[in-house]
Amino acid sequence: MAGIKRHRTQETSSAATSPFQILSLSGGGYRGLFTAAILEKLEQQAGRPLRECFDLIAGTSIGGILACGIAAGIPASQMRDAFERLGSGIFDRRLQMFGRRLFSVPRLGLLSARYSQAGLEKAIDEVLGGFSERGLGSIGKPLLVPSVSSTNATTVLFESGAFAGSRAAVVLRDVALATAAAPTYFPEHVIGENSFVDGGIVANTPDAIAIIKAMSSFGRHSSELKLLSVGTAAEAMGEVFRPGRASGVLRWMILRDLFGLTVTAQQALAVALVRELFESRYVRIDILPDKRRGKAIGLDKAGKTAADTLNELARRALEDVLEQRGSDVAAMLRHIAAT
């Protein structure tokens, strides 16, 4: 993959080592509240910070923001509360005039981003607390957050600790803004001489990238890996073909949501491939909402109705997984991470 530094894989004996566990968090805008609610419940079940249960934490977009928080040791309940409270400010649709917000207006993002970066940055600082200004090099827990450089057209992996390299001084706030800069929704985020857009373009669910990193950077064999992946309750993006349907720029970019279709399709592929490869060593927590609930939530739909729906969906999704894979999840939460 362009822009990703490759490392030589070191084969190790699975009999001589404990499992290497990965926590991978998908992107999805305000639907990330679904992810945060599940993380809160898992942390309660574990009885300790999730960073102590996983050897590598990966996340994209809102999943990347939450991954930064988990890696830093911020309680999942604190992040869920902050994101739920500040979500409406991230996706503020109200027209502002003379310093006052007046009424909601549709924002199509034709000439500029639909939303300013201010609300997103405020939410990130609230979610990450004092860790917002901590550099990647100072984060001891292995962390992996994908983004895309629109300057160089390459995938960029923000990594922590010894793997941070030349990006060791990049602070978590900048990492979070870079991975969450969804095209048309938020402005590109500039770090140094590069501008960045949402990592969801290439890896909305970073499961496969995290697996490759565990093997290449940590010298683990695939048979030693276990992965817990958490989605965002995304609804199906497809639609039945109708003869004569327009396929121009306006329809694809606005009416049919090309960004959403791209993200959903590559996420489905990543999940299917990893599930087939890992089978019982892979647990995915997600849910496909019914039509009514699907209409209540969305990448930029915030507020009480969306929050209540996402919290309900999170409860149902976790209950379903625990009913089917409860012993596997419990074993993952008992794991003692190496770092």
C-alpha positions in Angstrom: 0.0 0.0 0.0 1.4 3.4 -1.0 2.8 5.5 1.7 3.0 2.7 4.3 6.4 1.7 5.5 6.9 -2.1 5.5 8.7 -4.1 8.1 10.1 -7.6 8.0 7.9 -10.1 9.7 9.5 -12.0 12.5 8.1 -15.5 13.0 7.5 -16.5 16.6 6.3 -19.7 18.2 2.6 -19.4 19.2 3.2 -22.0 21.9 5.8 -19.7 23.6 3.8 -16.5 23.6 0.4 -15.3 24.8 -2.2 -14.1 22.3 -1.8 -10.6 20.8 -5.1 -8.8 21.0 -6.3 -5.9 18.8 -9.2 -3.5 19.4 -10.3 -2.0 16.2 -12.9 0.8 16.0 -14.8 1.9 12.8 -15.6 5.4 11.7 -19.1 6.8 11.3 -19.5 10.4 12.5 -22.1 10.8 15.2 -22.9 7.1 15.0 -19.6 6.8 17.0 -21.8 7.2 20.0 -22.9 3.6 19.4 -19.2 2.6 19.6 -18.6 4.7 22.7 -21.6 3.2 24.5 -20.3 -0.4 23.7 -16.8 0.5 24.9 -18.3 1.8 28.1 -20.2 -1.5 28.8 -17.1 -3.6 27.9 -14.9 -1.6 30.3 -17.5 -2.1 33.0 -17.5 -5.8 32.3 -13.7 -5.9 32.3 -13.4 -4.0 35.6 -10.4 -2.1 34.3 -9.3 0.3 31.5 -9.6 -1.4 28.1 -6.0 -0.3 27.3 -5.0 -3.0 29.7 -6.9 -5.7 27.8 -5.5 -5.0 24.3 -2.0 -5.0 22.9 -2.8 -2.7 19.9 -5.6 -0.2 19.6 -6.7 1.0 16.1 -9.4 3.4 15.0 -10.5 5.5 12.0 -12.4 8.8 12.1 -14.6 8.9 15.2 -13.2 5.5 15.9 -9.7 7.1 15.7 -10.7 9.7 18.3 -12.0 7.0 20.6 -8.9 4.9 20.0 -6.7 7.8 21.0 -8.7 8.1 24.3 -8.6 4.4 25.1 -4.8 4.3 24.4 -4.4 7.3 26.7 -6.3 5.5 29.5 -9.3 7.8 29.5 -12.4 6.1 30.9 -14.8 5.0 28.1 -17.8 6.4 30.2 -16.2 9.8 30.2 -15.7 9.8 26.4 -19.2 8.6 25.8 -20.7 11.3 28.0 -18.6 14.1 26.4 -19.4 12.9 22.8 -23.1 12.7 23.6 -23.2 16.1 25.1 -21.2 17.9 22.4 -22.4 16.0 19.3 -24.9 18.7 18.3 -22.2 21.3 18.4 -20.1 19.2 16.0 -22.9 19.1 13.4 -24.4 22.5 14.0 -26.8 23.3 11.1 -27.9 26.7 12.5 -27.3 29.8 10.4 -25.2 32.3 12.3 -25.6 36.1 12.0 -24.3 39.0 14.1 -22.8 36.4 16.5 -26.1 34.6 17.1 -27.2 31.2 15.7 -30.7 31.6 14.2 -32.2 28.6 12.5 -31.3 25.4 10.8 -30.4 25.4 7.2 -29.3 22.5 4.9 -25.6 22.5 4.0 -24.7 20.8 0.8 -20.9 21.3 0.9 -20.8 22.4 -2.8 -18.2 25.2 -2.3 -17.1 24.7 1.2 -17.3 22.1 4.0 -20.8 21.6 5.5 -19.5 22.2 9.1 -16.7 24.2 10.6 -13.8 22.5 12.4 -14.5 24.4 15.6 -17.3 22.2 17.0 -15.3 19.0 16.2 -12.1 20.4 17.8 -14.0 21.4 21.0 -15.5 17.9 21.2 -12.1 16.3 20.7 -10.5 18.4 23.4 -13.4 17.4 25.8 -13.2 13.7 24.9 -9.4 13.6 25.2 -9.0 16.0 28.1 -5.4 16.9 28.8 -4.1 14.3 26.4 -5.2 16.5 23.4 -1.8 18.1 23.5 0.2 15.0 24.2 2.5 14.0 21.3 2.3 10.5 19.7 5.8 9.7 20.9 4.7 10.0 24.6 1.8 7.5 24.3 3.1 4.2 25.6 0.2 2.1 24.4 0.5 0.9 20.7 -1.9 3.0 18.7 -2.7 3.0 15.0 -4.9 5.7 13.3 -5.2 5.9 9.5 -5.6 9.1 7.6 -5.1 10.2 4.0 -2.7 12.9 2.8 -4.5 14.9 0.1 -1.2 16.6 -0.5 0.7 13.4 -1.5 -2.3 11.1 -2.2 -0.9 8.5 0.2 -2.2 6.6 3.2 -0.7 7.9 6.5 -0.6 5.8 9.6 -0.3 7.8 12.8 1.4 5.5 15.3 2.4 6.0 18.9 5.6 5.4 21.0 8.7 4.1 19.3 6.7 3.7 16.0 5.8 7.4 15.8 9.1 8.2 14.0 9.1 11.7 12.5 5.6 12.2 13.8 6.4 11.8 17.5 5.7 15.4 18.2 2.3 15.4 16.4 -0.3 15.9 19.2 -3.4 13.7 19.6 -5.7 16.6 18.7 -4.1 16.9 15.3 -4.3 13.1 14.8 -8.0 13.1 15.7 -8.7 16.1 13.3 -6.8 14.5 10.5 -8.5 11.1 10.7 -12.0 12.7 11.0 -11.8 15.3 8.2 -14.6 13.7 6.1 -14.7 15.2 2.6 -17.5 17.7 2.2 -18.4 17.5 5.9 -15.3 19.0 7.4 -12.3 21.0 6.1 -9.0 19.3 5.4 -6.7 19.4 8.4 -3.2 20.7 7.9 -0.2 19.3 9.8 3.1 20.8 8.8 3.3 20.8 5.0 0.5 18.1 4.5 -3.2 18.4 4.5 -5.2 15.4 5.6 -8.7 14.0 5.0 -10.7 11.2 6.7 -9.0 7.8 7.0 -12.4 6.2 6.2 -11.6 6.8 2.5 -9.1 3.8 2.6 -9.9 2.0 5.9 -13.1 2.9 7.6 -12.7 -0.3 9.5 -8.9 -0.7 10.1 -9.0 -4.4 11.0 -6.8 -5.6 8.2 -4.2 -2.8 8.6 -4.0 -3.5 12.4 -3.5 -7.2 11.7 -0.6 -6.5 9.2 0.9 -4.1 11.7 0.8 -6.7 14.5 2.6 -9.1 12.2 5.1 -6.7 10.7 5.9 -4.4 13.6 5.4 -6.7 16.6 6.6 -9.9 14.9 3.4 -11.9 15.6 2.2 -14.8 13.6 -1.4 -14.5 12.4 -2.4 -17.6 14.5 -1.5 -15.6 17.6 -3.8 -12.8 16.9 -7.3 -12.1 18.3 -9.4 -9.1 17.2 -12.4 -7.3 18.7 -13.9 -5.0 16.1 -16.7 -2.5 16.9 -18.8 -0.8 14.2 -21.2 2.2 14.2 -24.6 0.8 13.3 -24.4 2.0 9.7 -27.5 1.5 7.6 -27.4 -0.2 4.2 -26.4 2.4 1.5 -27.6 0.6 -1.7 -30.6 1.4 -3.8 -32.5 -0.4 -6.5 -31.5 0.6 -10.1 -34.1 2.5 -12.1 -33.8 3.0 -15.8 -32.9 6.6 -16.7 -31.5 7.3 -13.2 -29.1 10.3 -13.4 -25.4 9.5 -12.7 -23.9 13.0 -12.9 -21.8 14.8 -10.3 -24.8 16.4 -8.5 -26.6 13.0 -8.0 -23.5 11.1 -7.0 -22.1 13.7 -4.6 -25.3 14.9 -3.0 -28.3 12.7 -3.7 -26.6 9.3 -3.6 -23.7 10.1 -1.1 -20.7 8.7 -3.0 -18.5 9.1 0.1 -21.0 7.1 2.2 -21.3 4.3 -0.4 -17.5 4.1 -0.8 -16.9 3.8 2.9 -19.7 1.3 3.5 -18.6 -1.0 0.6 -14.9 -1.1 1.6 -15.8 -1.7 5.2 -18.0 -4.6 4.3 -15.2 -6.1 2.3 -12.7 -5.7 5.1 -15.0 -7.3 7.7 -15.8 -10.2 5.4 -12.1 -11.0 4.6 -11.0 -10.8 8.2 -13.9 -12.8 9.5 -13.1 -15.6 6.9 -9.4 -15.6 7.8 -9.7 -15.4 11.6 -13.1 -17.2 12.3 -13.3 -17.8 16.0 -10.5 -15.4 16.8 -12.5 -12.5 15.4 -15.5 -10.8 17.2 -17.4 -8.0 15.4 -19.9 -6.0 17.4 -22.3 -4.1 15.1 -25.9 -4.0 14.1 -27.9 -3.2 11.0 -30.7 -0.8 12.1 -34.2 -1.3 10.8 -35.7 1.4 8.5 -37.2 3.4 11.3 -34.1 3.5 13.4 -31.9 4.0 10.4 -33.7 7.2 9.6 -33.1 8.5 13.1 -29.3 8.2 12.9 -26.6 9.2 10.4 -23.1 10.5 10.1 -24.2 14.1 10.9 -27.5 13.5 12.7 -27.0 14.5 16.3 -29.4 15.4 19.1 -31.6 13.5 21.6 -33.5 11.3 19.2 -30.3 10.1 17.5 -28.5 9.6 20.9 -31.4 7.6 22.3 -31.5 5.4 19.2 -27.8 4.8 19.1 -27.7 3.9 22.8 -30.6 1.5 22.3 -28.9 -0.1 19.3 -25.6 -0.4 21.2 -27.4 -2.3 24.0 -29.1 -4.7 21.6 -25.9 -5.3 19.6 -23.8 -6.1 22.6 -26.5 -8.4 24.0 -26.7 -10.3 20.8 -22.9 -10.7 20.6 -22.6 -11.8 24.3 -25.4 -14.3 23.7 -23.5 -15.9 20.8 -19.9 -15.2 21.7 -19.9 -14.3 25.4 -17.1 -16.7 26.4 -14.9 -15.3 23.6 -15.5 -11.7 24.7 -15.0 -12.6 28.4 -11.6 -14.2 27.5 -10.5 -11.1 25.6 -11.4 -8.9 28.6 -9.4 -11.1 30.9 -6.3 -10.8 28.7 -3.3 -8.9 30.2 -1.8 -6.7 27.5 2.0 -6.7 27.3 2.2 -2.9 27.3 
